[in-house]
Amino acid sequence: DARVDDFLGITRCAGGTAVTAVRRDVSDSTLLDEVHAHEEVHRRQAEQFPSCEAFLASITTARRIIEVELPAYCAQWKLAVARGADSAVTRREYAWRIAAQSGAMENRLSVAQRFEHECR
């Protein structure tokens, strides 16, 4: 199980509802906004399932992790770029994170290509 200390923020199920926890040391308001945008995507994704637990249970493969994380990092990327982050560098960094989280670092280039194609 992922813990909030493992990531800047994490969305998990509590009483059948998707809830977000953010690491205590994330106090910079800019970063905090990005984390909230990322996790909001996960909460919306969970709402598409019969239950939050069903959503989490659906995340069992590297491909599924990529499918879940790509739109969440896209939301975060949009905020970062709007605030002046380098578009290409940030996209590549997030694509690498997605590949690492999925355990599919060998697919990092295809994840980066998907990110560029799907996140605008």
Secondary structure as GFF3:
##gff-version 3
##sequence-region A 1 120
A	DSSP	three_ten_helix	4	6	.	.	.	ID=ss1
A	DSSP	beta_strand	9	14	.	.	.	ID=ss2
A	DSSP	beta_strand	17	22	.	.	.	ID=ss3
A	DSSP	alpha_helix	29	47	.	.	.	ID=ss4
A	DSSP	alpha_helix	52	57	.	.	.	ID=ss5
A	DSSP	alpha_helix	62	82	.	.	.	ID=ss6
A	DSSP	alpha_helix	87	102	.	.	.	ID=ss7
A	DSSP	three_ten_helix	105	107	.	.	.	ID=ss8
A	DSSP	alpha_helix	108	118	.	.	.	ID=ss9
###
